[in-house]
Amino acid sequence: MVNSTPEFESHPAVINGFSELMSEVFGPENGVAVRSAVGMTLPMNIAVEIEAMFELY
């Protein structure tokens, strides 16, 4: 979820940063996942909210 105004349309570009970070941390074979990117007003002026599930071995 990306805190944005109604005119902003680059939500996927913002969330790509998180996807790239997870790929860098866990490796491309483990860190790439399905995701969605939506714009909305978030509480306390939070810039981005990420929800994730990880399976550790």
PDB file of N, H, CA, C and O in Angstrom:
ATOM      1  N   MET A   1       0.845  -1.161   0.000  1.00  0.00           N
ATOM      2  CA  MET A   1       0.000   0.000   0.000  1.00  0.00           C
ATOM      3  C   MET A   1       0.897   1.233   0.000  1.00  0.00           C
ATOM      4  O   MET A   1       1.844   1.332   0.781  1.00  0.00           O
ATOM      5  N   VAL A   2       0.586   2.152  -0.874  1.00  0.00           N
ATOM      6  H   VAL A   2      -0.183   2.071  -1.508  1.00  0.00           H
ATOM      7  CA  VAL A   2       1.393   3.355  -1.040  1.00  0.00           C
ATOM      8  C   VAL A   2       0.534   4.562  -0.692  1.00  0.00           C
ATOM      9  O   VAL A   2      -0.549   4.734  -1.250  1.00  0.00           O
ATOM     10  N   ASN A   3       1.005   5.393   0.219  1.00  0.00           N
ATOM     11  H   ASN A   3       1.885   5.254   0.673  1.00  0.00           H
ATOM     12  CA  ASN A   3       0.309   6.629   0.573  1.00  0.00           C
ATOM     13  C   ASN A   3       0.473   7.593  -0.596  1.00  0.00           C
ATOM     14  O   ASN A   3       1.592   7.972  -0.941  1.00  0.00           O
ATOM     15  N   SER A   4      -0.635   7.988  -1.201  1.00  0.00           N
ATOM     16  H   SER A   4      -1.545   7.680  -0.921  1.00  0.00           H
ATOM     17  CA  SER A   4      -0.522   8.831  -2.390  1.00  0.00           C
ATOM     18  C   SER A   4      -1.772   9.671  -2.603  1.00  0.00           C
ATOM     19  O   SER A   4      -2.811   9.459  -1.978  1.00  0.00           O
ATOM     20  N   THR A   5      -1.631  10.620  -3.498  1.00  0.00           N
ATOM     21  H   THR A   5      -0.787  10.791  -4.005  1.00  0.00           H
ATOM     22  CA  THR A   5      -2.765  11.436  -3.925  1.00  0.00           C
ATOM     23  C   THR A   5      -3.467  10.718  -5.076  1.00  0.00           C
ATOM     24  O   THR A   5      -2.886   9.821  -5.686  1.00  0.00           O
ATOM     25  N   PRO A   6      -4.695  11.096  -5.377  1.00  0.00           N
ATOM     26  CA  PRO A   6      -5.415  10.443  -6.478  1.00  0.00           C
ATOM     27  C   PRO A   6      -4.710  10.578  -7.833  1.00  0.00           C
ATOM     28  O   PRO A   6      -4.909   9.736  -8.709  1.00  0.00           O
ATOM     29  N   GLU A   7      -3.892  11.618  -8.020  1.00  0.00           N
ATOM     30  H   GLU A   7      -3.730  12.302  -7.308  1.00  0.00           H
ATOM     31  CA  GLU A   7      -3.216  11.833  -9.306  1.00  0.00           C
ATOM     32  C   GLU A   7      -2.001  10.922  -9.512  1.00  0.00           C
ATOM     33  O   GLU A   7      -1.575  10.710 -10.647  1.00  0.00           O
ATOM     34  N   PHE A   8      -1.447  10.388  -8.431  1.00  0.00           N
ATOM     35  H   PHE A   8      -1.793  10.560  -7.509  1.00  0.00           H
ATOM     36  CA  PHE A   8      -0.233   9.561  -8.520  1.00  0.00           C
ATOM     37  C   PHE A   8      -0.577   8.206  -9.120  1.00  0.00           C
ATOM     38  O   PHE A   8      -1.537   7.563  -8.695  1.00  0.00           O
ATOM     39  N   GLU A   9       0.202   7.769 -10.104  1.00  0.00           N
ATOM     40  H   GLU A   9       0.982   8.291 -10.449  1.00  0.00           H
ATOM     41  CA  GLU A   9      -0.098   6.503 -10.787  1.00  0.00           C
ATOM     42  C   GLU A   9       1.079   5.534 -10.818  1.00  0.00           C
ATOM     43  O   GLU A   9       1.020   4.530 -11.527  1.00  0.00           O
ATOM     44  N   SER A  10       2.137   5.805 -10.074  1.00  0.00           N
ATOM     45  H   SER A  10       2.184   6.621  -9.497  1.00  0.00           H
ATOM     46  CA  SER A  10       3.338   4.969 -10.142  1.00  0.00           C
ATOM     47  C   SER A  10       3.493   4.050  -8.937  1.00  0.00           C
ATOM     48  O   SER A  10       4.613   3.809  -8.486  1.00  0.00           O
ATOM     49  N   HIS A  11       2.399   3.540  -8.418  1.00  0.00           N
ATOM     50  H   HIS A  11       1.490   3.736  -8.784  1.00  0.00           H
ATOM     51  CA  HIS A  11       2.447   2.654  -7.248  1.00  0.00           C
ATOM     52  C   HIS A  11       3.361   1.448  -7.475  1.00  0.00           C
ATOM     53  O   HIS A  11       4.152   1.118  -6.591  1.00  0.00           O
ATOM     54  N   PRO A  12       3.280   0.780  -8.633  1.00  0.00           N
ATOM     55  CA  PRO A  12       4.177  -0.364  -8.842  1.00  0.00           C
ATOM     56  C   PRO A  12       5.656   0.007  -8.773  1.00  0.00           C
ATOM     57  O   PRO A  12       6.461  -0.786  -8.285  1.00  0.00           O
ATOM     58  N   ALA A  13       6.026   1.179  -9.244  1.00  0.00           N
ATOM     59  H   ALA A  13       5.371   1.823  -9.641  1.00  0.00           H
ATOM     60  CA  ALA A  13       7.430   1.601  -9.185  1.00  0.00           C
ATOM     61  C   ALA A  13       7.890   1.750  -7.741  1.00  0.00           C
ATOM     62  O   ALA A  13       9.034   1.426  -7.423  1.00  0.00           O
ATOM     63  N   VAL A  14       7.024   2.230  -6.870  1.00  0.00           N
ATOM     64  H   VAL A  14       6.094   2.492  -7.129  1.00  0.00           H
ATOM     65  CA  VAL A  14       7.364   2.374  -5.454  1.00  0.00           C
ATOM     66  C   VAL A  14       7.564   0.997  -4.828  1.00  0.00           C
ATOM     67  O   VAL A  14       8.548   0.773  -4.123  1.00  0.00           O
ATOM     68  N   ILE A  15       6.650   0.089  -5.077  1.00  0.00           N
ATOM     69  H   ILE A  15       5.850   0.271  -5.650  1.00  0.00           H
ATOM     70  CA  ILE A  15       6.715  -1.248  -4.481  1.00  0.00           C
ATOM     71  C   ILE A  15       7.838  -2.080  -5.087  1.00  0.00           C
ATOM     72  O   ILE A  15       8.323  -3.010  -4.443  1.00  0.00           O
ATOM     73  N   ASN A  16       8.259  -1.773  -6.297  1.00  0.00           N
ATOM     74  H   ASN A  16       7.865  -1.018  -6.821  1.00  0.00           H
ATOM     75  CA  ASN A  16       9.391  -2.491  -6.900  1.00  0.00           C
ATOM     76  C   ASN A  16      10.626  -2.411  -6.017  1.00  0.00           C
ATOM     77  O   ASN A  16      11.420  -3.351  -5.978  1.00  0.00           O
ATOM     78  N   GLY A  17      10.798  -1.300  -5.308  1.00  0.00           N
ATOM     79  H   GLY A  17      10.153  -0.536  -5.340  1.00  0.00           H
ATOM     80  CA  GLY A  17      11.942  -1.161  -4.407  1.00  0.00           C
ATOM     81  C   GLY A  17      11.973  -2.266  -3.365  1.00  0.00           C
ATOM     82  O   GLY A  17      13.034  -2.819  -3.076  1.00  0.00           O
ATOM     83  N   PHE A  18      10.811  -2.594  -2.796  1.00  0.00           N
ATOM     84  H   PHE A  18       9.949  -2.145  -3.030  1.00  0.00           H
ATOM     85  CA  PHE A  18      10.756  -3.675  -1.802  1.00  0.00           C
ATOM     86  C   PHE A  18      11.038  -5.014  -2.462  1.00  0.00           C
ATOM     87  O   PHE A  18      11.777  -5.831  -1.913  1.00  0.00           O
ATOM     88  N   SER A  19      10.462  -5.248  -3.628  1.00  0.00           N
ATOM     89  H   SER A  19       9.862  -4.584  -4.074  1.00  0.00           H
ATOM     90  CA  SER A  19      10.705  -6.504  -4.342  1.00  0.00           C
ATOM     91  C   SER A  19      12.187  -6.682  -4.655  1.00  0.00           C
ATOM     92  O   SER A  19      12.729  -7.776  -4.502  1.00  0.00           O
ATOM     93  N   GLU A  20      12.839  -5.615  -5.090  1.00  0.00           N
ATOM     94  H   GLU A  20      12.399  -4.726  -5.215  1.00  0.00           H
ATOM     95  CA  GLU A  20      14.266  -5.670  -5.390  1.00  0.00           C
ATOM     96  C   GLU A  20      15.096  -5.916  -4.129  1.00  0.00           C
ATOM     97  O   GLU A  20      16.082  -6.651  -4.170  1.00  0.00           O
ATOM     98  N   LEU A  21      14.702  -5.305  -3.008  1.00  0.00           N
ATOM     99  H   LEU A  21      13.901  -4.707  -2.974  1.00  0.00           H
ATOM    100  CA  LEU A  21      15.406  -5.529  -1.748  1.00  0.00           C
ATOM    101  C   LEU A  21      15.304  -6.986  -1.315  1.00  0.00           C
ATOM    102  O   LEU A  21      16.304  -7.576  -0.905  1.00  0.00           O
ATOM    103  N   MET A  22      14.121  -7.573  -1.397  1.00  0.00           N
ATOM    104  H   MET A  22      13.309  -7.094  -1.730  1.00  0.00           H
ATOM    105  CA  MET A  22      13.956  -8.966  -0.990  1.00  0.00           C
ATOM    106  C   MET A  22      14.764  -9.897  -1.886  1.00  0.00           C
ATOM    107  O   MET A  22      15.315 -10.888  -1.405  1.00  0.00           O
ATOM    108  N   SER A  23      14.844  -9.602  -3.162  1.00  0.00           N
ATOM    109  H   SER A  23      14.397  -8.798  -3.553  1.00  0.00           H
ATOM    110  CA  SER A  23      15.655 -10.392  -4.074  1.00  0.00           C
ATOM    111  C   SER A  23      17.131 -10.279  -3.718  1.00  0.00           C
ATOM    112  O   SER A  23      17.872 -11.260  -3.791  1.00  0.00           O
ATOM    113  N   GLU A  24      17.552  -9.086  -3.336  1.00  0.00           N
ATOM    114  H   GLU A  24      16.950  -8.289  -3.277  1.00  0.00           H
ATOM    115  CA  GLU A  24      18.945  -8.873  -2.961  1.00  0.00           C
ATOM    116  C   GLU A  24      19.278  -9.571  -1.641  1.00  0.00           C
ATOM    117  O   GLU A  24      20.360 -10.141  -1.499  1.00  0.00           O
ATOM    118  N   VAL A  25      18.359  -9.531  -0.679  1.00  0.00           N
ATOM    119  H   VAL A  25      17.480  -9.068  -0.794  1.00  0.00           H
ATOM    120  CA  VAL A  25      18.601 -10.124   0.646  1.00  0.00           C
ATOM    121  C   VAL A  25      18.564 -11.648   0.586  1.00  0.00           C
ATOM    122  O   VAL A  25      19.454 -12.312   1.117  1.00  0.00           O
ATOM    123  N   PHE A  26      17.534 -12.209  -0.062  1.00  0.00           N
ATOM    124  H   PHE A  26      16.810 -11.669  -0.494  1.00  0.00           H
ATOM    125  CA  PHE A  26      17.318 -13.647  -0.053  1.00  0.00           C
ATOM    126  C   PHE A  26      17.796 -14.354  -1.316  1.00  0.00           C
ATOM    127  O   PHE A  26      17.751 -15.582  -1.389  1.00  0.00           O
ATOM    128  N   GLY A  27      18.249 -13.604  -2.303  1.00  0.00           N
ATOM    129  H   GLY A  27      18.286 -12.606  -2.244  1.00  0.00           H
ATOM    130  CA  GLY A  27      18.675 -14.190  -3.570  1.00  0.00           C
ATOM    131  C   GLY A  27      17.505 -14.264  -4.528  1.00  0.00           C
ATOM    132  O   GLY A  27      16.363 -14.415  -4.093  1.00  0.00           O
ATOM    133  N   PRO A  28      17.764 -14.160  -5.830  1.00  0.00           N
ATOM    134  CA  PRO A  28      16.674 -14.136  -6.810  1.00  0.00           C
ATOM    135  C   PRO A  28      15.855 -15.417  -6.837  1.00  0.00           C
ATOM    136  O   PRO A  28      14.685 -15.388  -7.221  1.00  0.00           O
ATOM    137  N   GLU A  29      16.442 -16.539  -6.437  1.00  0.00           N
ATOM    138  H   GLU A  29      17.391 -16.563  -6.125  1.00  0.00           H
ATOM    139  CA  GLU A  29      15.687 -17.790  -6.428  1.00  0.00           C
ATOM    140  C   GLU A  29      14.736 -17.884  -5.232  1.00  0.00           C
ATOM    141  O   GLU A  29      13.821 -18.708  -5.246  1.00  0.00           O
ATOM    142  N   ASN A  30      14.930 -17.064  -4.205  1.00  0.00           N
ATOM    143  H   ASN A  30      15.673 -16.395  -4.194  1.00  0.00           H
ATOM    144  CA  ASN A  30      14.105 -17.115  -3.002  1.00  0.00           C
ATOM    145  C   ASN A  30      13.363 -15.819  -2.702  1.00  0.00           C
ATOM    146  O   ASN A  30      12.346 -15.842  -2.008  1.00  0.00           O
ATOM    147  N   GLY A  31      13.846 -14.702  -3.205  1.00  0.00           N
ATOM    148  H   GLY A  31      14.672 -14.683  -3.768  1.00  0.00           H
ATOM    149  CA  GLY A  31      13.313 -13.416  -2.774  1.00  0.00           C
ATOM    150  C   GLY A  31      12.311 -12.768  -3.709  1.00  0.00           C
ATOM    151  O   GLY A  31      11.873 -11.648  -3.443  1.00  0.00           O
ATOM    152  N   VAL A  32      11.930 -13.431  -4.798  1.00  0.00           N
ATOM    153  H   VAL A  32      12.285 -14.340  -5.013  1.00  0.00           H
ATOM    154  CA  VAL A  32      10.972 -12.847  -5.732  1.00  0.00           C
ATOM    155  C   VAL A  32       9.604 -13.440  -5.450  1.00  0.00           C
ATOM    156  O   VAL A  32       9.458 -14.657  -5.333  1.00  0.00           O
ATOM    157  N   ALA A  33       8.604 -12.578  -5.341  1.00  0.00           N
ATOM    158  H   ALA A  33       8.723 -11.589  -5.436  1.00  0.00           H
ATOM    159  CA  ALA A  33       7.285 -13.058  -4.945  1.00  0.00           C
ATOM    160  C   ALA A  33       6.192 -12.341  -5.728  1.00  0.00           C
ATOM    161  O   ALA A  33       6.443 -11.376  -6.450  1.00  0.00           O
ATOM    162  N   VAL A  34       4.996 -12.834  -5.565  1.00  0.00           N
ATOM    163  H   VAL A  34       4.792 -13.618  -4.978  1.00  0.00           H
ATOM    164  CA  VAL A  34       3.820 -12.173  -6.120  1.00  0.00           C
ATOM    165  C   VAL A  34       3.502 -10.988  -5.229  1.00  0.00           C
ATOM    166  O   VAL A  34       3.647 -11.068  -4.010  1.00  0.00           O
ATOM    167  N   ARG A  35       3.068  -9.891  -5.829  1.00  0.00           N
ATOM    168  H   ARG A  35       2.950  -9.826  -6.819  1.00  0.00           H
ATOM    169  CA  ARG A  35       2.740  -8.713  -5.032  1.00  0.00           C
ATOM    170  C   ARG A  35       1.696  -7.883  -5.744  1.00  0.00           C
ATOM    171  O   ARG A  35       1.431  -8.066  -6.932  1.00  0.00           O
ATOM    172  N   SER A  36       1.118  -6.980  -5.003  1.00  0.00           N
ATOM    173  H   SER A  36       1.334  -6.832  -4.038  1.00  0.00           H
ATOM    174  CA  SER A  36       0.200  -6.003  -5.582  1.00  0.00           C
ATOM    175  C   SER A  36       0.620  -4.634  -5.071  1.00  0.00           C
ATOM    176  O   SER A  36       1.294  -4.519  -4.047  1.00  0.00           O
ATOM    177  N   ALA A  37       0.213  -3.599  -5.794  1.00  0.00           N
ATOM    178  H   ALA A  37      -0.335  -3.693  -6.626  1.00  0.00           H
ATOM    179  CA  ALA A  37       0.552  -2.231  -5.410  1.00  0.00           C
ATOM    180  C   ALA A  37      -0.697  -1.373  -5.572  1.00  0.00           C
ATOM    181  O   ALA A  37      -1.237  -1.248  -6.671  1.00  0.00           O
ATOM    182  N   VAL A  38      -1.146  -0.789  -4.482  1.00  0.00           N
ATOM    183  H   VAL A  38      -0.707  -0.890  -3.589  1.00  0.00           H
ATOM    184  CA  VAL A  38      -2.344   0.058  -4.517  1.00  0.00           C
ATOM    185  C   VAL A  38      -2.056   1.374  -3.812  1.00  0.00           C
ATOM    186  O   VAL A  38      -1.241   1.432  -2.892  1.00  0.00           O
ATOM    187  N   GLY A  39      -2.724   2.413  -4.246  1.00  0.00           N
ATOM    188  H   GLY A  39      -3.386   2.366  -4.994  1.00  0.00           H
ATOM    189  CA  GLY A  39      -2.585   3.719  -3.629  1.00  0.00           C
ATOM    190  C   GLY A  39      -3.763   4.024  -2.734  1.00  0.00           C
ATOM    191  O   GLY A  39      -4.902   3.679  -3.050  1.00  0.00           O
ATOM    192  N   MET A  40      -3.487   4.672  -1.616  1.00  0.00           N
ATOM    193  H   MET A  40      -2.562   4.951  -1.360  1.00  0.00           H
ATOM    194  CA  MET A  40      -4.531   5.027  -0.657  1.00  0.00           C
ATOM    195  C   MET A  40      -3.973   6.019   0.348  1.00  0.00           C
ATOM    196  O   MET A  40      -2.784   6.337   0.319  1.00  0.00           O
ATOM    197  N   THR A  41      -4.815   6.501   1.221  1.00  0.00           N
ATOM    198  H   THR A  41      -5.780   6.243   1.245  1.00  0.00           H
ATOM    199  CA  THR A  41      -4.378   7.333   2.331  1.00  0.00           C
ATOM    200  C   THR A  41      -4.092   6.420   3.512  1.00  0.00           C
ATOM    201  O   THR A  41      -4.975   5.697   3.973  1.00  0.00           O
ATOM    202  N   LEU A  42      -2.869   6.454   3.997  1.00  0.00           N
ATOM    203  H   LEU A  42      -2.151   7.041   3.623  1.00  0.00           H
ATOM    204  CA  LEU A  42      -2.475   5.602   5.118  1.00  0.00           C
ATOM    205  C   LEU A  42      -2.443   6.415   6.409  1.00  0.00           C
ATOM    206  O   LEU A  42      -2.190   7.619   6.369  1.00  0.00           O
ATOM    207  N   PRO A  43      -2.695   5.782   7.549  1.00  0.00           N
ATOM    208  CA  PRO A  43      -2.728   6.499   8.826  1.00  0.00           C
ATOM    209  C   PRO A  43      -1.355   7.016   9.236  1.00  0.00           C
ATOM    210  O   PRO A  43      -0.334   6.457   8.834  1.00  0.00           O
ATOM    211  N   MET A  44      -1.326   8.065  10.024  1.00  0.00           N
ATOM    212  H   MET A  44      -2.155   8.519  10.350  1.00  0.00           H
ATOM    213  CA  MET A  44      -0.110   8.660  10.586  1.00  0.00           C
ATOM    214  C   MET A  44       0.893   9.044   9.506  1.00  0.00           C
ATOM    215  O   MET A  44       2.096   9.097   9.761  1.00  0.00           O
ATOM    216  N   ASN A  45       0.395   9.315   8.292  1.00  0.00           N
ATOM    217  H   ASN A  45      -0.582   9.272   8.084  1.00  0.00           H
ATOM    218  CA  ASN A  45       1.229   9.735   7.165  1.00  0.00           C
ATOM    219  C   ASN A  45       2.339   8.733   6.836  1.00  0.00           C
ATOM    220  O   ASN A  45       3.425   9.119   6.404  1.00  0.00           O
ATOM    221  N   ILE A  46       2.051   7.434   7.047  1.00  0.00           N
ATOM    222  H   ILE A  46       1.168   7.121   7.398  1.00  0.00           H
ATOM    223  CA  ILE A  46       2.995   6.372   6.689  1.00  0.00           C
ATOM    224  C   ILE A  46       3.168   6.381   5.175  1.00  0.00           C
ATOM    225  O   ILE A  46       2.181   6.491   4.447  1.00  0.00           O
ATOM    226  N   ALA A  47       4.396   6.269   4.686  1.00  0.00           N
ATOM    227  H   ALA A  47       5.198   6.180   5.277  1.00  0.00           H
ATOM    228  CA  ALA A  47       4.652   6.328   3.245  1.00  0.00           C
ATOM    229  C   ALA A  47       4.232   5.040   2.536  1.00  0.00           C
ATOM    230  O   ALA A  47       3.575   5.085   1.496  1.00  0.00           O
ATOM    231  N   VAL A  48       4.616   3.887   3.104  1.00  0.00           N
ATOM    232  H   VAL A  48       5.150   3.850   3.949  1.00  0.00           H
ATOM    233  CA  VAL A  48       4.356   2.592   2.467  1.00  0.00           C
ATOM    234  C   VAL A  48       4.048   1.574   3.556  1.00  0.00           C
ATOM    235  O   VAL A  48       4.663   1.593   4.622  1.00  0.00           O
ATOM    236  N   GLU A  49       3.106   0.695   3.289  1.00  0.00           N
ATOM    237  H   GLU A  49       2.607   0.679   2.422  1.00  0.00           H
ATOM    238  CA  GLU A  49       2.829  -0.428   4.179  1.00  0.00           C
ATOM    239  C   GLU A  49       3.016  -1.712   3.388  1.00  0.00           C
ATOM    240  O   GLU A  49       2.442  -1.881   2.312  1.00  0.00           O
ATOM    241  N   ILE A  50       3.827  -2.618   3.934  1.00  0.00           N
ATOM    242  H   ILE A  50       4.292  -2.481   4.808  1.00  0.00           H
ATOM    243  CA  ILE A  50       4.118  -3.886   3.277  1.00  0.00           C
ATOM    244  C   ILE A  50       3.586  -5.014   4.164  1.00  0.00           C
ATOM    245  O   ILE A  50       3.816  -5.029   5.374  1.00  0.00           O
ATOM    246  N   GLU A  51       2.880  -5.945   3.551  1.00  0.00           N
ATOM    247  H   GLU A  51       2.694  -5.932   2.569  1.00  0.00           H
ATOM    248  CA  GLU A  51       2.481  -7.165   4.251  1.00  0.00           C
ATOM    249  C   GLU A  51       3.217  -8.322   3.577  1.00  0.00           C
ATOM    250  O   GLU A  51       3.193  -8.448   2.353  1.00  0.00           O
ATOM    251  N   ALA A  52       3.864  -9.156   4.370  1.00  0.00           N
ATOM    252  H   ALA A  52       3.883  -9.053   5.365  1.00  0.00           H
ATOM    253  CA  ALA A  52       4.661 -10.232   3.798  1.00  0.00           C
ATOM    254  C   ALA A  52       4.582 -11.480   4.670  1.00  0.00           C
ATOM    255  O   ALA A  52       4.396 -11.403   5.884  1.00  0.00           O
ATOM    256  N   MET A  53       4.727 -12.618   4.026  1.00  0.00           N
ATOM    257  H   MET A  53       4.879 -12.681   3.040  1.00  0.00           H
ATOM    258  CA  MET A  53       4.830 -13.902   4.722  1.00  0.00           C
ATOM    259  C   MET A  53       6.123 -14.548   4.271  1.00  0.00           C
ATOM    260  O   MET A  53       6.424 -14.578   3.078  1.00  0.00           O
ATOM    261  N   PHE A  54       6.892 -15.067   5.224  1.00  0.00           N
ATOM    262  H   PHE A  54       6.647 -15.043   6.193  1.00  0.00           H
ATOM    263  CA  PHE A  54       8.162 -15.707   4.909  1.00  0.00           C
ATOM    264  C   PHE A  54       8.147 -17.117   5.451  1.00  0.00           C
ATOM    265  O   PHE A  54       7.621 -17.369   6.535  1.00  0.00           O
ATOM    266  N   GLU A  55       8.719 -18.029   4.704  1.00  0.00           N
ATOM    267  H   GLU A  55       9.146 -17.824   3.823  1.00  0.00           H
ATOM    268  CA  GLU A  55       8.908 -19.385   5.177  1.00  0.00           C
ATOM    269  C   GLU A  55      10.409 -19.594   5.325  1.00  0.00           C
ATOM    270  O   GLU A  55      11.153 -19.520   4.347  1.00  0.00           O
ATOM    271  N   LEU A  56      10.846 -19.854   6.545  1.00  0.00           N
ATOM    272  H   LEU A  56      10.242 -19.914   7.340  1.00  0.00           H
ATOM    273  CA  LEU A  56      12.271 -20.035   6.817  1.00  0.00           C
ATOM    274  C   LEU A  56      12.551 -21.516   6.989  1.00  0.00           C
ATOM    275  O   LEU A  56      11.768 -22.246   7.596  1.00  0.00           O
ATOM    276  N   TYR A  57      13.672 -21.942   6.449  1.00  0.00           N
ATOM    277  H   TYR A  57      14.307 -21.348   5.956  1.00  0.00           H
ATOM    278  CA  TYR A  57      14.073 -23.350   6.551  1.00  0.00           C
ATOM    279  C   TYR A  57      15.190 -23.502   7.531  1.00  0.00           C
ATOM    280  O   TYR A  57      15.667 -24.614   7.756  1.00  0.00           O
TER     281      TYR A  57
END
